[in-house]
Amino acid sequence: MRDSDTQDGTLDGERAASSSRSGARPARGPRAPRVSPRRETLTATLLRSPGKLYSRLVCVEGDQLSLQIQDTPGGTQIQDSLPQVVDSLSKCVQWAEGFLLVYSITDYDSYLSIRPLYQHIRKVHPDSRAPVIIVGNKGDLLHARQVQTQDGIQLANELGSLFLEISTSENYEDVCDVFQHLCKEVGKLHNLGGARRRVPAIPRPRSPNMQDLKRRFKQALVSKVKAPSTLG
């Protein structure tokens, strides 16, 4: 993505929204009663700025889910990217089960990057029905709009994706709704035909912070073992 907010031209887009208004949400059907909550791990990729991994526990229709979000490199045209950039992007895409492709309505170039990113996802996952939601961000900046809502809807329809237009600066609930819908779409795949959750093709990336903590903990143990005894 190009912007610092929810950086644009990214993915971690999805939903076939028929509304043309910013922040519009699809109608919600009645929720089925749950006998007991279950725990699952859902994985999503957010193509924005590179490298960060976030983990959150979320509740979706009575189910407690562990959501892992990979913040991956985006905002560039795939065909113009260096091989190492494409390879890094492929690794980020390969382990995820759902995707958000985000562009800014004030940046037409970020909108143009969505289709190549979508095509790259399907290239990495040729047999997968992993949901992709296309998100138009900065819906509050109507005076600077370069991408019309209908353009986003049309692109989503062409790609068979879902679409939402939101403003992350005005309403955090819009962001929550995006991830809620992504979780629901991934959950549908999990429940389809009683199928079990897909095993990722490659191990999920670990949080750099957790790796650093483990490294320092190990160093502390080694130092303690090597320390000379002060007893007799």
N, C-alpha and C positions, 0 to 999 in steps of 0.2 A: 504494500500500500504506500501511498505517497504522503498522506497526511499524518499528523502526530496524534490525532484524536483516536478514532478507530481507523487506523491507517487504511487507505483505500487500495483498490485493485487487488483484493485478497479474497480469500475464500470464505484453517479452522474452519454464501448465498443460497437461499433455498425457498421458495414457497410460491405456489401458484395463486397469488392474490388477485382477486378480481376488482378490488377497490382501487381507486386512483388517488386517494388522499393520503397525505403523509401521516405515518403512524397508524394507519388503519390496521385493524386486526380482524381475521376471519372469525365468523361465528363459531362458537364452541357448542358442541353437542353435549347431551347429558353424560355425566360421568358414571361409569359402571362401578358399583360397590365393590370394595376389596375386602376379602376376609382377613388377610394379613399382609403387611408390607413385605416386599422382597428387595434384596440388594442385588444390583447388577453393576457392571462397569461398562459405561458407554464411552466411546472415544470420538473426539471430533477434532478437526483441524481448522484453524483460523489462519488464513493466509494474510499476514500483515507484515510486521517487522520481524526479523529472524530471531530464532533461538529460544524463546521463553516457553516454559511448560507450566500450566496451571492445573491444579486439582481442586475440585469442589464437590461437596455432597449436596445434591439437589433432590427435591421431592416433586415427582411428576405423577399426578393422578393417584396419589396414595403410595406410590413406589419410591423407595429411597435409592437413588442412583449415585454412583461415584463417577463423576464426569471429569475426564482428562482433556485439556485443551492445549493443543500445540500451536504456538504463534510462529508461523512460518514465513519465509521470504516471499514477498509478492510485489506487485506494483511495476513489474517489468513485462515486456512482451516476451513470451517464451521463445519465439523464433529468433529473437535478437540477443538472447541471454548467453553468457559463457557456459561451456559444458559443465563446469563445477557448480554453477548456480542451478542449472537444470537438474543435476544429479542430487544436489541438496534438497531441492524441492520434491523430487521423486521420493526420496527417503521419508520426508515428512508426510507426504500424501499416502504412502504405502501402508502405514500402520493404522490409519484412521478409518472410522466407520461412518462418519458424516462430515459434511463440509459446508462452510459459510464463505461465499464469495462476495466481498464487500467492495462497493465503489462509492465515490462521492458524486452527488448530483451536481456539484460545482466543478467537476473535473471530467471532461468528456473522454480524455485519454484513459482514465481509470476504468471507465465504462467499457471502452474498447478492449481492455485487457481481460475482461471476464470470459469471453468466449474461448480464447486460447487456453486459459487456465482450466476451464471446464473440460475442454478436449484433452488436456494433459491428464486430468484426473481419470477420465474414461480410458485413456491409453494405459495408465498404470493399473487400473482396475477394469479390465475388459469384460469380465464376467460378473461384475458386482453391480448391485442395485443400490449402492450407498447413496443416501439422500444428499442432494445439493440444494442449498437455499441461496438465492441471489438477493442481496440486501443493498438498497440504495440508502446511503447515509447522508446526514446533514440536511434532512428534510425541512429544517427551519430556515435555511438560507435561500429562500425563494427568490430573492432579488439577484442572486448570483447563479441561479440554476442554469446548467448547460445540458442536463439530461432530463427529458420529460418523463413523467411517471409511466406514460404509455410505452415509452421505449423500453423501460425495465420490464414491464409486463410482457411485451412482445418478445423480448429476448428470452425471458423465462419460459414462455410457451414454446418457443422454437427449440429450446434445450430440454424441455420436459422437466423443468425445475419449478420450485415454489418461489414466490417473490414477496418481498416486504420493502416498504420505504419507511425509514425511521429517522429520528433525531436523537443521537446519543447525548447531546448537550442539554436537551430540554426535558427528557423523560427517560430515566433509567429503566422504567418498567417495559419500555419498548425493547431494550436489550434483553431483559429477562424473557420476554415473550419469544424472541428469536431463538434463544437456546431451548426454551420449553418446547417449541415446535420441532426443533431439530431432534431433541430427545425423543419426542413422540414418534417421529418418522423412523428413527433408528429402532425404537422399540417395536414398531410394526414389523420390521424385518426379523427381529428376534422371535416374535410370536407367530410369524407366518408359518403355518403348517406344523407348529410345535418345534420348529427348528431351533437348534442351540446357537448360541452366539458364535459368530465367526471368529476363528483364531487368527490374529494378525499375522501377515506374511513375514514380518520382521518384528523384533522386540520393540516395545514402545520406548521412546526416549525417556531418560530419567532427568529429573529436575537438576540443573546445575547446582542449585543450592543444597540439595540433599547429597549430591556427590561430594561437595566440599565439606559438609558436616561429617560424612563418613571418613573422609581422608584425614581430617583433623583429629577425629576420635581415635583412629588407628595410630596416628603419630603420637598421641598422648599416651596410649597404652605401651607403645614401644619405648618411649622415653622413661616411663615408669619402671619397666622391666630392666632397662639399662642403668638406672640410677643406682649408685653405690649404697650399700646398706649402712645406716648410721648406728646400728646396734653392735655392741661388743665387737 
